[in-house]
Amino acid sequence: MAFFMPKRACKTIEKKDNTEREETMLSETTTIYLNGQWQEAHAANARNYQPTLHAGNGVFELIRAYGTENGPAIWQGKAHFERLRYSANRVHLELPYSTAELASITAELLQRNQLENAFIRAVVYLEPTAEEGHRPRVGLLLSAWAASGPIGFHRQEIMTSNYHLPHPEDRLPGAKEIGQHAHTLIATNEARKKGFDDALLLNAHGQVAGGPSANFFFELEDTLYTAPEGHIFPGITRATIIQMAQEIGYTVVETHFKPEEVRGTDAAFFTSTSHEIQGIVSLDGVPFQKEWEDTMGFNLLLRYRKAAREQALPLGII
């Protein structure tokens, strides 16, 4: 059901906040996998004329590994690796690795870095060629860094962003393309500059699409609402949460809605690989009504963490 690596001595670095987490991610002492070779992170570099660096035409995945009683396991690994291969195909990059090969390399990556609870970054990019007119070759980078303990129950204050997600006809549905994610970073930077924790992005019609690299849910009268596929990126964590919610009897409605329909409702949260389920305290300065510990989102967060550490859900949920 899960991609396990053998039980062995592993190190998990506990960090206090996101700043320290980012410092761990940027560590130069880790071992990475780069185009068939294992090397120290400090020895790797991006070539000056790399097409992906200049134009953003590459794809990526962020994947989570959790420590279990059977050793570290790559959570929803099959779904993430298959989406990486799908994304590469959508942007016409020929990735010469099967899902099983990607899983095997990633397991070895965790072993080499002695990691148990970890984030894994997979990037498919283009390497420049010396001969003009020749097609750039496809490169693969896999890196990993220690994840801290579970993110606490801090709830974010978010704002409706001035930036919209591109229209579906202008995007690659379901593909995690590097260039297309630049606007989500801009939206987060705008929100933080204005004193908020993060942003809520809209689609071309002014309807809620989600957070930067996250899907969005809100609660009203014992019902969970989330935007339907089409104008959103259908996250793997989103699908897992919908399945969990339905299994325990929660009503989940996928529909379009605008920010004014969300403000002041019972509760809201983001879902993503990096933050699991992140509670939200207010939208545009208007607080949500329920205490986080009394919400469906909080209950789903506890269940999600338990399932991840027990690997109790099947892989392949997209």
Backbone bond lengths (Angstrom), bond angles and torsions (degrees), N, CA, C in turn:
res aa  C-N    CA-C-N  psi(-1)  N-CA   C-N-CA  omega(-1)  CA-C   N-CA-C  phi
1 M - - - 1.461 - - 1.519 112.06 -
2 A 1.337 116.47 -33.91 1.459 119.49 -177.37 1.508 109.12 -129.08
3 F 1.327 116.00 160.78 1.453 120.90 174.97 1.519 107.88 -88.34
4 F 1.337 116.47 104.80 1.464 120.84 -178.83 1.527 109.56 -102.06
5 M 1.322 115.99 150.49 1.452 121.05 168.15 1.524 107.39 -114.10
6 P 1.327 118.67 155.81 1.469 120.17 -175.37 1.516 112.10 -57.86
7 K 1.332 115.16 146.69 1.463 121.24 176.81 1.517 109.11 -67.43
8 R 1.344 115.69 127.46 1.448 120.04 179.64 1.511 107.68 -159.06
9 A 1.318 115.69 176.50 1.458 119.03 179.20 1.514 109.66 -64.70
10 C 1.317 116.85 121.82 1.454 122.03 -178.81 1.511 108.67 -128.76
11 K 1.304 115.56 152.23 1.461 119.02 178.75 1.514 109.89 -111.85
12 T 1.291 115.75 134.78 1.445 121.96 175.70 1.515 107.65 -122.75
13 I 1.305 117.12 118.21 1.453 121.77 -177.15 1.512 109.26 -92.42
14 E 1.306 116.90 116.50 1.454 120.94 178.39 1.523 109.82 -83.50
15 K 1.330 115.84 131.00 1.452 120.77 -179.78 1.518 109.40 -123.43
16 K 1.297 115.81 154.27 1.456 120.99 -173.17 1.517 113.64 -89.10
17 D 1.331 117.86 -31.94 1.452 118.78 -175.96 1.516 110.03 -150.95
18 N 1.345 115.69 178.71 1.446 120.67 -175.84 1.523 112.60 -65.44
19 T 1.329 117.28 -30.52 1.456 120.15 179.19 1.524 110.45 -62.04
20 E 1.338 115.65 -47.18 1.457 119.47 179.53 1.520 110.71 -67.98
21 R 1.331 117.71 -32.94 1.460 121.20 178.12 1.524 109.43 -61.63
22 E 1.359 116.69 -43.73 1.444 120.99 -179.87 1.521 110.79 -65.21
23 E 1.340 117.75 -36.50 1.456 120.47 177.74 1.521 110.35 -63.21
24 T 1.349 116.48 -38.20 1.459 119.88 176.98 1.512 110.14 -63.72
25 M 1.335 115.92 -42.79 1.464 120.91 -179.55 1.523 111.04 -60.09
26 L 1.341 117.18 -36.66 1.450 121.66 -175.22 1.525 113.22 -87.81
27 S 1.324 117.32 8.59 1.463 120.96 -178.28 1.522 111.00 -57.75
28 E 1.322 115.74 136.35 1.460 121.21 179.10 1.528 112.16 -91.94
29 T 1.325 117.28 0.69 1.464 120.13 -175.24 1.522 112.50 -94.30
30 T 1.320 118.21 -3.27 1.459 120.54 -177.60 1.525 110.84 -81.85
31 T 1.316 114.59 160.87 1.460 122.31 175.10 1.519 108.54 -96.67
32 I 1.315 117.16 135.93 1.462 122.00 179.23 1.524 109.83 -121.02
33 Y 1.335 115.08 163.43 1.465 121.56 173.47 1.520 106.82 -108.46
34 L 1.323 117.11 120.77 1.452 121.49 -177.61 1.520 109.62 -133.96
35 N 1.331 115.76 107.03 1.466 122.15 174.66 1.530 113.38 51.34
36 G 1.342 113.94 50.75 1.456 118.84 174.36 1.513 115.34 88.19
37 Q 1.332 118.05 -0.02 1.457 120.70 -177.83 1.523 110.87 -127.22
38 W 1.338 115.03 145.97 1.456 121.11 173.79 1.522 108.01 -95.52
39 Q 1.328 116.91 130.52 1.451 120.24 179.37 1.519 110.54 -151.85
40 E 1.322 115.10 162.36 1.455 119.97 177.40 1.524 109.64 -71.98
41 A 1.330 115.64 144.75 1.461 120.13 -176.14 1.522 111.73 -57.98
42 H 1.340 117.12 -36.05 1.467 119.81 -177.16 1.526 112.03 -66.78
43 A 1.353 117.21 -19.94 1.458 120.18 -178.50 1.527 112.41 -87.32
44 A 1.329 116.71 -12.00 1.462 120.06 -178.54 1.523 110.06 -85.29
45 N 1.319 115.98 150.56 1.465 119.96 176.97 1.511 110.16 -153.71
46 A 1.326 115.05 157.05 1.453 121.55 175.98 1.522 108.47 -94.20
47 R 1.293 117.64 127.55 1.456 121.42 -179.00 1.526 109.67 -70.82
48 N 1.311 115.60 146.03 1.462 121.27 -172.69 1.517 114.09 -57.09
49 Y 1.327 116.57 -32.39 1.461 119.35 -175.46 1.527 112.27 -108.53
50 Q 1.297 115.80 27.29 1.462 120.40 178.10 1.530 110.06 -65.82
51 P 1.333 119.54 123.41 1.469 121.45 -177.21 1.526 113.92 -58.63
52 T 1.321 117.80 -36.48 1.464 119.98 -179.25 1.524 110.95 -67.74
53 L 1.330 117.35 -36.55 1.457 121.14 178.10 1.523 110.89 -64.56
54 H 1.306 116.94 -36.71 1.466 120.85 -176.76 1.517 112.75 -83.87
55 A 1.332 117.45 -38.19 1.461 120.11 -171.28 1.524 114.51 -118.87
56 G 1.346 118.22 -8.95 1.458 120.55 177.71 1.511 114.69 75.85
57 N 1.344 117.45 15.80 1.462 118.97 -178.30 1.532 111.10 -88.17
58 G 1.309 114.03 81.46 1.449 122.61 175.68 1.511 108.12 -155.18
59 V 1.331 118.26 177.17 1.466 121.69 -179.91 1.524 109.06 -133.09
60 F 1.329 115.85 162.47 1.464 119.19 -175.38 1.519 110.59 -152.25
61 E 1.318 115.05 166.62 1.458 124.08 171.92 1.522 108.65 -143.19
62 L 1.322 116.28 144.38 1.463 122.13 167.28 1.519 106.44 -111.58
63 I 1.322 116.28 125.25 1.461 122.40 -173.22 1.524 107.96 -125.12
64 R 1.321 116.31 151.06 1.471 121.30 -177.03 1.519 109.74 -116.50
65 A 1.313 116.01 135.89 1.463 122.35 170.53 1.516 108.47 -112.40
66 Y 1.332 116.38 138.50 1.462 122.06 178.96 1.526 109.16 -121.51
67 G 1.319 115.23 146.17 1.448 119.42 173.36 1.518 110.28 -76.81
68 T 1.321 116.65 132.67 1.457 122.39 177.15 1.523 108.56 -128.09
69 E 1.318 116.59 174.47 1.468 119.37 179.40 1.519 111.42 -67.63
70 N 1.335 117.78 -16.16 1.464 122.17 177.26 1.529 112.22 -98.37
71 G 1.329 116.92 9.09 1.453 120.30 -176.79 1.514 110.69 105.11
72 P 1.326 118.17 176.22 1.458 121.38 179.65 1.528 111.53 -60.51
73 A 1.313 116.33 139.53 1.455 121.58 179.36 1.524 109.09 -131.89
74 I 1.326 115.31 139.14 1.460 121.05 -179.02 1.524 107.92 -84.54
75 W 1.332 116.76 111.17 1.459 122.99 -173.30 1.531 110.28 -72.87
76 Q 1.343 116.17 125.12 1.456 123.24 -178.60 1.529 110.95 53.70
77 G 1.333 114.74 37.37 1.461 119.29 -175.39 1.511 113.96 -60.15
78 K 1.305 117.53 -45.28 1.469 120.08 -177.96 1.517 110.41 -59.94
79 A 1.321 116.99 -44.39 1.462 120.77 -179.12 1.527 110.75 -61.65
80 H 1.338 117.20 -43.24 1.463 120.37 -178.83 1.526 111.87 -67.80
81 F 1.325 117.48 -44.12 1.463 119.83 -178.10 1.524 111.00 -68.32
82 E 1.327 117.05 -36.84 1.462 119.26 177.69 1.523 110.80 -68.51
83 R 1.334 116.60 -35.69 1.466 118.50 177.43 1.527 110.35 -69.08
84 L 1.337 117.90 -35.86 1.456 120.11 176.25 1.520 110.83 -59.95
85 R 1.315 116.63 -44.29 1.458 121.14 -179.99 1.530 110.48 -67.83
86 Y 1.336 116.38 -39.05 1.466 120.69 176.42 1.528 110.58 -62.68
87 S 1.338 117.01 -45.56 1.462 121.49 -179.33 1.529 110.53 -60.65
88 A 1.340 116.35 -44.97 1.462 120.12 179.50 1.522 110.75 -59.97
89 N 1.317 115.96 -42.20 1.456 120.17 179.94 1.527 111.54 -63.71
90 R 1.342 116.89 -37.83 1.461 120.71 -178.18 1.522 112.51 -65.89
91 V 1.340 117.06 -28.48 1.467 119.77 179.10 1.540 110.95 -104.58
92 H 1.324 114.85 17.74 1.469 122.12 172.54 1.530 112.76 64.17
93 L 1.329 115.70 38.44 1.455 121.36 171.96 1.526 108.29 -106.99
94 E 1.307 116.98 124.08 1.458 121.08 -176.94 1.533 109.30 -89.03
95 L 1.325 116.02 99.52 1.457 121.92 -178.74 1.526 109.28 -87.89
96 P 1.335 118.46 111.90 1.468 120.71 -173.87 1.526 113.94 -86.26
97 Y 1.332 116.74 45.54 1.461 121.37 178.26 1.523 108.55 -134.48
98 S 1.312 116.24 136.49 1.462 120.85 173.92 1.522 109.28 -81.59
99 T 1.325 116.34 168.10 1.461 120.41 176.24 1.523 110.74 -59.70
100 A 1.325 117.07 -41.78 1.469 120.81 179.89 1.526 111.27 -64.58
101 E 1.329 117.65 -39.25 1.464 120.60 178.95 1.528 111.03 -66.62
102 L 1.320 117.15 -40.90 1.467 120.49 178.13 1.526 110.34 -62.94
103 A 1.334 116.47 -40.57 1.463 120.45 178.73 1.525 111.15 -64.34
104 S 1.326 116.95 -41.60 1.464 121.25 -179.13 1.531 111.20 -65.78
105 I 1.324 116.95 -43.60 1.463 120.76 178.83 1.527 110.45 -63.54
106 T 1.333 116.31 -41.11 1.461 120.23 -179.20 1.516 111.56 -66.38
107 A 1.336 117.44 -39.03 1.460 120.26 176.11 1.529 110.82 -60.49
108 E 1.344 115.84 -41.73 1.468 119.30 177.94 1.526 110.77 -67.67
109 L 1.320 117.29 -35.61 1.466 121.60 176.52 1.529 110.83 -57.51
110 L 1.332 116.74 -44.75 1.464 120.72 178.31 1.526 110.99 -64.94
111 Q 1.316 116.42 -40.36 1.460 120.27 179.08 1.524 111.51 -63.27
112 R 1.323 116.40 -47.13 1.459 120.70 -177.86 1.526 112.19 -61.72
113 N 1.333 116.16 -32.77 1.457 120.38 -179.68 1.523 112.93 -95.98
114 Q 1.343 116.63 3.31 1.462 122.75 178.80 1.535 110.51 52.10
115 L 1.326 114.82 50.15 1.457 121.05 -178.03 1.522 110.76 -110.74
116 E 1.308 115.65 143.34 1.457 121.87 175.93 1.531 109.36 -117.17
117 N 1.325 117.02 -65.50 1.462 120.83 172.69 1.520 107.07 -89.10
118 A 1.336 116.40 115.21 1.459 118.64 -170.01 1.518 112.20 -153.99
119 F 1.335 113.79 158.47 1.459 121.97 167.04 1.517 107.72 -102.60
120 I 1.324 116.19 145.32 1.462 122.66 179.76 1.526 107.47 -126.12
121 R 1.310 116.23 129.19 1.461 120.79 177.08 1.522 109.22 -111.86
122 A 1.317 116.73 124.18 1.462 122.49 175.04 1.524 107.89 -112.68
123 V 1.320 116.53 128.24 1.462 121.71 -179.51 1.523 109.18 -130.04
124 V 1.319 115.52 127.61 1.466 122.24 173.45 1.524 106.38 -108.10
125 Y 1.319 116.80 124.08 1.459 120.58 -172.19 1.524 110.11 -141.09
126 L 1.319 116.38 178.26 1.461 122.09 -179.82 1.523 110.39 -109.44
127 E 1.323 116.02 132.18 1.455 122.55 174.49 1.528 108.46 -95.89
128 P 1.336 117.17 138.29 1.472 118.37 178.62 1.519 111.36 -70.05
129 T 1.326 116.67 156.07 1.455 121.93 176.10 1.515 109.18 -113.16
130 A 1.317 115.66 151.67 1.461 120.35 -178.14 1.525 111.49 -71.67
131 E 1.338 116.75 -32.16 1.452 120.73 -176.24 1.520 110.48 -88.66
132 E 1.311 116.85 124.19 1.458 120.86 -179.72 1.520 109.68 -65.39
133 G 1.323 115.10 138.07 1.459 120.14 179.44 1.507 113.68 91.01
134 H 1.340 117.71 -14.00 1.457 120.65 178.76 1.532 109.55 -80.30
135 R 1.318 115.86 146.48 1.457 121.46 -179.92 1.527 109.94 -69.22
136 P 1.353 118.87 128.28 1.474 120.35 177.32 1.522 110.72 -60.76
137 R 1.327 116.29 146.55 1.458 118.91 178.99 1.531 110.34 -86.35
138 V 1.313 115.25 154.94 1.462 121.90 -177.04 1.523 109.62 -86.54
139 G 1.337 116.46 132.85 1.454 121.73 177.54 1.521 111.29 -113.70
140 L 1.327 116.55 157.19 1.462 122.57 177.82 1.522 109.06 -130.00
141 L 1.326 116.07 127.11 1.460 122.57 174.85 1.519 108.59 -119.86
142 L 1.341 116.33 128.73 1.459 122.22 173.17 1.530 108.04 -124.04
143 S 1.321 116.75 124.60 1.453 121.32 177.57 1.518 109.21 -133.41
144 A 1.322 117.09 160.88 1.463 121.46 -179.26 1.519 109.31 -146.96
145 W 1.320 115.24 149.05 1.469 120.24 176.85 1.525 108.79 -146.79
146 A 1.317 115.16 157.77 1.460 120.65 -174.81 1.513 111.06 -67.93
147 A 1.322 116.31 134.00 1.459 122.35 172.05 1.520 107.84 -91.86
148 S 1.306 116.21 142.19 1.452 119.62 176.32 1.518 108.16 -71.70
149 G 1.317 116.08 -178.98 1.454 120.22 172.61 1.518 109.63 -61.58
150 P 1.319 118.37 175.29 1.464 120.91 -177.92 1.519 111.97 -53.26
151 I 1.322 115.49 136.90 1.456 120.01 174.97 1.515 108.24 -59.29
152 G 1.300 116.73 138.08 1.462 120.05 -177.25 1.513 112.73 -65.47
153 F 1.294 115.68 -167.63 1.454 120.37 -174.89 1.531 111.72 -99.93
154 H 1.334 115.29 26.75 1.454 120.57 174.97 1.525 109.78 -62.23
155 R 1.319 115.77 131.90 1.464 120.38 178.48 1.521 109.41 -102.88
156 Q 1.309 115.74 139.08 1.446 121.16 -174.23 1.523 112.81 -87.70
157 E 1.319 115.12 148.72 1.462 121.60 168.36 1.522 106.79 -98.55
158 I 1.325 116.93 121.63 1.460 120.03 -175.19 1.520 111.30 -122.03
159 M 1.322 116.74 162.56 1.454 122.41 178.86 1.522 109.56 -128.59
160 T 1.323 116.28 153.23 1.455 120.66 172.64 1.516 108.21 -71.45
161 S 1.309 116.37 123.02 1.457 121.38 -174.22 1.526 111.88 -76.18
162 N 1.307 115.43 153.96 1.462 121.62 171.76 1.519 111.81 -83.07
163 Y 1.335 115.93 -3.61 1.462 120.66 179.70 1.526 109.36 -104.70
164 H 1.327 116.02 137.79 1.456 122.17 -179.35 1.527 109.90 -108.51
165 L 1.322 115.57 153.03 1.453 119.55 170.71 1.527 108.69 -71.46
166 P 1.337 117.42 146.00 1.461 119.47 178.90 1.523 111.49 -61.03
167 H 1.315 116.20 155.34 1.460 121.48 175.90 1.526 108.89 -61.12
168 P 1.345 118.26 145.29 1.471 120.67 -178.60 1.523 114.02 -52.89
169 E 1.328 117.34 -33.41 1.463 119.48 179.70 1.519 112.03 -69.51
170 D 1.343 116.72 -17.25 1.459 121.10 179.78 1.523 111.97 -98.60
171 R 1.349 117.53 2.35 1.458 121.16 -177.79 1.514 110.41 -119.83
172 L 1.323 115.91 172.34 1.462 122.74 175.45 1.521 106.92 -103.67
173 P 1.332 119.12 102.22 1.467 121.66 -173.81 1.524 112.85 -55.69
174 G 1.340 115.51 126.79 1.454 120.92 174.13 1.508 115.60 76.39
175 A 1.343 118.35 -0.29 1.458 120.80 -178.59 1.530 109.87 -100.81
176 K 1.326 116.53 135.86 1.466 121.28 178.36 1.524 108.26 -93.37
177 E 1.313 116.02 81.53 1.454 123.09 -176.78 1.518 109.43 -92.62
178 I 1.318 117.05 131.98 1.462 121.84 -170.88 1.519 112.13 -57.80
179 G 1.322 117.36 -50.10 1.456 120.66 -176.00 1.514 113.76 -60.82
180 Q 1.329 116.75 -34.33 1.455 120.37 -177.72 1.526 113.15 -71.10
181 H 1.314 117.69 -15.21 1.458 120.42 -177.85 1.525 112.95 -93.70
182 A 1.325 117.33 0.08 1.461 119.62 -178.54 1.523 111.47 -62.97
183 H 1.342 117.21 -38.07 1.469 119.47 -176.46 1.529 111.79 -67.46
184 T 1.340 118.00 -25.16 1.462 119.24 178.28 1.529 110.84 -70.19
185 L 1.341 116.95 -35.25 1.459 120.63 176.38 1.529 110.12 -67.70
186 I 1.321 116.30 -38.09 1.466 120.22 178.01 1.521 109.87 -63.77
187 A 1.343 117.38 -40.89 1.461 121.39 -179.99 1.526 111.22 -63.24
188 T 1.330 117.03 -41.82 1.465 120.63 177.58 1.522 111.10 -63.99
189 N 1.333 116.34 -43.81 1.467 119.97 179.31 1.531 110.96 -60.97
190 E 1.333 116.71 -40.57 1.467 120.58 178.27 1.523 110.57 -61.94
191 A 1.336 116.12 -45.78 1.464 120.61 -177.84 1.526 111.08 -62.27
192 R 1.310 117.48 -45.08 1.468 120.85 -178.25 1.526 111.29 -67.79
193 K 1.309 116.24 -34.58 1.463 119.48 177.00 1.520 111.27 -63.62
194 K 1.339 116.48 -28.61 1.459 121.36 -179.42 1.525 112.54 -93.62
195 G 1.328 117.27 6.79 1.454 120.93 175.05 1.511 115.90 93.65
196 F 1.343 117.81 9.28 1.462 121.71 177.57 1.528 109.33 -100.54
197 D 1.340 115.04 166.73 1.462 119.89 178.25 1.521 112.32 -82.30
198 D 1.331 115.93 -35.40 1.461 119.14 -177.22 1.523 110.07 -162.14
199 A 1.333 115.34 -176.75 1.465 121.35 -172.54 1.521 111.62 -121.39
200 L 1.315 115.12 156.70 1.463 122.96 171.85 1.523 106.56 -116.78
201 L 1.323 116.09 117.73 1.457 120.60 -176.59 1.520 111.15 -94.68
202 L 1.313 116.18 149.11 1.458 123.29 178.47 1.530 109.70 -107.99
203 N 1.343 115.73 165.08 1.457 119.47 173.67 1.526 109.77 -91.65
204 A 1.305 116.91 -172.85 1.458 120.97 -175.57 1.524 112.72 -65.85
205 H 1.332 117.91 -16.48 1.466 122.57 -179.16 1.530 112.37 -100.64
206 G 1.342 117.63 8.10 1.453 120.70 179.70 1.510 113.94 80.00
207 Q 1.329 117.79 13.87 1.466 122.16 178.00 1.520 109.56 -96.71
208 V 1.320 116.28 151.95 1.463 121.11 -177.60 1.526 110.32 -64.44
209 A 1.335 115.43 130.26 1.462 121.00 178.00 1.526 111.25 -108.74
210 G 1.337 117.76 -38.72 1.462 120.10 179.17 1.506 111.42 151.48
211 G 1.322 115.35 -173.81 1.444 120.66 177.06 1.510 110.60 -92.47
212 P 1.333 118.40 172.98 1.456 120.82 174.04 1.523 110.87 -59.96
213 S 1.308 116.72 114.03 1.472 122.52 -178.94 1.519 112.21 57.37
214 A 1.329 117.62 32.33 1.463 121.68 -179.93 1.528 109.60 -149.65
215 N 1.323 115.46 151.17 1.464 120.85 172.38 1.522 109.45 -95.16
216 F 1.324 116.51 157.55 1.458 122.15 -171.29 1.530 110.45 -122.02
217 F 1.338 115.86 136.72 1.459 123.18 174.40 1.529 108.44 -129.30
218 F 1.343 116.43 147.07 1.461 118.46 167.16 1.519 109.06 -133.78
219 E 1.347 115.12 158.27 1.456 122.02 -175.73 1.523 110.34 -115.30
220 L 1.331 115.20 136.42 1.459 120.79 175.61 1.521 109.05 -150.82
221 E 1.326 115.96 119.92 1.474 122.14 177.08 1.519 111.68 52.02
222 D 1.337 115.64 54.08 1.467 123.77 174.97 1.531 113.73 62.42
223 T 1.326 116.78 26.93 1.460 121.52 176.21 1.524 108.88 -129.84
224 L 1.337 115.44 138.30 1.461 121.82 175.95 1.522 108.78 -96.02
225 Y 1.324 116.41 133.43 1.456 121.80 178.29 1.524 109.44 -119.59
226 T 1.324 116.56 139.24 1.455 121.69 175.68 1.516 108.90 -149.68
227 A 1.318 116.77 153.55 1.462 120.90 -178.32 1.529 110.39 -68.43
228 P 1.328 117.71 143.95 1.464 120.81 -179.76 1.527 111.71 -77.62
229 E 1.313 115.52 163.75 1.457 119.68 176.53 1.529 109.31 -64.49
230 G 1.319 115.16 154.02 1.454 120.17 -178.21 1.511 110.77 126.07
231 H 1.348 116.15 -57.78 1.462 120.92 177.66 1.521 111.55 -106.32
232 I 1.327 118.00 11.08 1.464 121.67 -179.37 1.515 109.17 -130.29
233 F 1.334 115.69 167.23 1.453 120.06 169.34 1.523 107.25 -90.30
234 P 1.331 118.88 118.94 1.472 121.31 -175.61 1.525 111.82 -78.22
235 G 1.316 116.30 89.54 1.453 121.32 -174.35 1.524 113.91 -67.63
236 I 1.322 115.82 152.50 1.458 121.89 177.08 1.528 110.23 -66.98
237 T 1.336 117.05 -41.90 1.469 119.82 177.49 1.525 110.24 -63.41
238 R 1.319 117.84 -40.12 1.470 121.70 177.05 1.523 110.66 -55.30
239 A 1.328 116.61 -48.03 1.464 120.34 -179.93 1.517 111.89 -62.15
240 T 1.346 116.07 -40.04 1.463 120.61 178.79 1.525 111.05 -63.35
241 I 1.337 116.81 -43.19 1.462 120.94 -179.26 1.524 110.92 -66.29
242 I 1.315 117.86 -40.63 1.465 120.43 177.52 1.525 110.26 -61.27
243 Q 1.344 116.49 -43.92 1.465 120.11 178.74 1.525 110.81 -61.79
244 M 1.333 116.90 -47.10 1.462 120.99 179.93 1.532 110.93 -59.88
245 A 1.332 115.84 -45.30 1.462 120.48 -178.07 1.528 111.03 -60.72
246 Q 1.302 116.56 -43.86 1.456 120.18 -179.43 1.522 111.60 -68.39
247 E 1.327 116.93 -35.50 1.466 120.28 179.89 1.523 112.47 -64.76
248 I 1.351 117.66 -30.19 1.466 119.45 -179.33 1.533 111.69 -99.15
249 G 1.339 116.42 9.43 1.456 119.77 171.85 1.516 116.78 95.32
250 Y 1.333 118.57 7.35 1.455 120.20 176.44 1.528 110.23 -75.25
251 T 1.315 116.58 145.43 1.456 121.44 174.20 1.523 108.55 -87.20
252 V 1.323 116.27 126.83 1.459 121.78 178.86 1.527 108.58 -118.87
253 V 1.326 116.27 124.73 1.453 121.96 -179.76 1.525 108.58 -116.68
254 E 1.327 116.23 122.53 1.457 121.47 175.47 1.526 107.76 -98.37
255 T 1.319 116.24 112.46 1.461 120.73 -174.58 1.520 109.80 -155.55
256 H 1.328 116.30 164.51 1.455 120.82 175.62 1.524 109.82 -83.80
257 F 1.327 116.42 144.50 1.466 121.00 176.98 1.522 108.63 -155.60
258 K 1.322 116.06 160.70 1.458 121.81 -178.81 1.528 110.01 -110.02
259 P 1.335 117.41 162.56 1.470 119.66 -176.60 1.520 114.07 -54.91
260 E 1.332 117.71 -37.09 1.461 119.80 -178.59 1.526 112.66 -65.23
261 E 1.338 117.30 -20.28 1.457 120.52 176.62 1.525 111.74 -82.57
262 V 1.331 117.03 -12.80 1.460 122.24 -176.49 1.526 111.89 -97.74
263 R 1.316 116.97 -38.82 1.466 121.14 -174.80 1.524 111.53 -56.46
264 G 1.337 116.00 130.67 1.448 121.12 175.90 1.512 116.07 78.53
265 T 1.342 117.59 7.83 1.467 119.55 176.20 1.537 109.09 -76.17
266 D 1.340 116.64 -169.05 1.470 119.66 -172.55 1.527 113.65 -67.99
267 A 1.319 117.31 -46.16 1.466 120.59 -175.19 1.513 109.07 -167.40
268 A 1.344 115.94 167.86 1.465 121.29 177.75 1.519 109.17 -156.80
269 F 1.328 115.80 157.19 1.465 120.10 178.16 1.518 110.84 -158.89
270 F 1.350 114.82 157.52 1.458 123.24 171.77 1.524 108.72 -98.63
271 T 1.333 116.75 152.64 1.462 121.54 170.66 1.524 109.02 -126.67
272 S 1.331 116.10 137.39 1.464 121.31 177.40 1.520 108.60 -165.73
273 T 1.329 115.70 164.37 1.459 119.83 176.90 1.519 111.17 -61.35
274 S 1.328 117.26 -42.19 1.464 120.44 -173.66 1.520 112.84 -72.41
275 H 1.345 117.90 -37.69 1.459 120.22 -174.89 1.528 113.52 -111.32
276 E 1.342 117.44 4.81 1.465 120.95 -179.09 1.535 108.64 57.70
277 I 1.340 118.12 -103.23 1.466 122.32 173.37 1.525 107.16 -123.39
278 Q 1.316 116.92 121.24 1.457 122.32 -177.24 1.518 109.30 -114.07
279 G 1.319 116.96 112.64 1.453 121.20 179.97 1.521 112.59 -65.41
280 I 1.329 116.54 152.16 1.466 123.12 -179.78 1.521 108.47 -121.23
281 V 1.326 116.92 131.01 1.462 120.61 -176.65 1.520 112.12 -90.49
282 S 1.355 117.29 -31.01 1.459 119.22 -177.57 1.517 110.51 -158.81
283 L 1.334 115.78 156.89 1.456 123.17 173.87 1.521 108.13 -124.17
284 D 1.321 116.11 120.53 1.468 122.43 -179.56 1.532 111.90 56.30
285 G 1.330 115.84 34.96 1.455 120.94 178.09 1.517 114.57 84.71
286 V 1.329 118.40 -4.02 1.466 122.20 178.97 1.518 108.68 -96.93
287 P 1.334 118.56 116.75 1.470 120.41 -174.96 1.521 112.90 -74.51
288 F 1.327 114.49 151.33 1.460 120.27 169.75 1.524 108.50 -81.38
289 Q 1.319 116.82 156.10 1.457 121.45 -164.12 1.523 115.45 -83.96
290 K 1.322 118.14 -35.03 1.464 120.64 -172.74 1.523 112.06 -90.39
291 E 1.318 115.61 150.43 1.457 120.70 167.99 1.528 108.18 -66.41
292 W 1.325 116.77 140.38 1.458 120.58 -174.50 1.525 112.18 -55.98
293 E 1.325 117.51 -39.95 1.463 120.28 -178.02 1.529 112.96 -67.59
294 D 1.339 117.95 -11.74 1.469 121.56 179.93 1.528 112.58 -100.99
295 T 1.314 117.70 9.87 1.458 120.73 -173.30 1.521 112.93 -101.63
296 M 1.326 115.48 163.46 1.456 121.20 173.01 1.524 110.33 -65.38
297 G 1.327 116.55 -36.58 1.460 120.31 179.82 1.517 112.46 -59.99
298 F 1.319 117.13 -42.29 1.458 120.56 179.40 1.528 110.68 -64.79
299 N 1.314 117.39 -43.26 1.463 120.89 177.75 1.524 110.95 -61.72
300 L 1.331 116.71 -40.57 1.460 120.29 178.36 1.526 111.40 -66.76
301 L 1.329 117.28 -35.53 1.459 121.11 177.51 1.526 110.66 -60.92
302 L 1.324 117.49 -46.56 1.464 120.54 179.61 1.528 110.97 -62.59
303 R 1.324 116.60 -41.92 1.462 120.58 178.88 1.532 111.32 -66.40
304 Y 1.325 115.93 -39.18 1.467 120.59 -179.96 1.526 110.37 -62.82
305 R 1.328 116.79 -46.32 1.463 119.87 -179.57 1.524 111.52 -64.14
306 K 1.312 116.32 -38.42 1.461 120.23 178.77 1.533 110.06 -64.88
307 A 1.332 116.48 -44.53 1.465 120.37 -179.69 1.522 110.95 -64.74
308 A 1.342 117.17 -39.83 1.457 120.48 -178.92 1.518 111.11 -63.27
309 R 1.323 117.16 -40.19 1.457 120.32 -177.99 1.523 112.52 -79.97
310 E 1.322 116.30 -20.31 1.463 119.72 175.61 1.520 111.36 -100.15
311 Q 1.348 116.31 -6.87 1.466 122.15 -174.35 1.528 109.69 49.70
312 A 1.335 115.13 51.78 1.464 121.22 -172.13 1.525 113.30 -89.75
313 L 1.322 118.11 -2.98 1.461 120.55 178.10 1.521 109.99 -111.05
314 P 1.336 117.96 149.28 1.461 120.03 176.73 1.510 111.17 -68.58
315 L 1.328 116.30 152.64 1.460 120.50 174.94 1.521 108.93 -79.86
316 G 1.311 115.23 168.63 1.461 119.93 174.62 1.495 115.19 94.31
317 I 1.341 118.98 6.04 1.461 121.13 178.09 1.519 108.11 -76.26
318 I 1.297 118.29 123.45 1.473 122.52 -177.78 1.519 107.84 -117.40
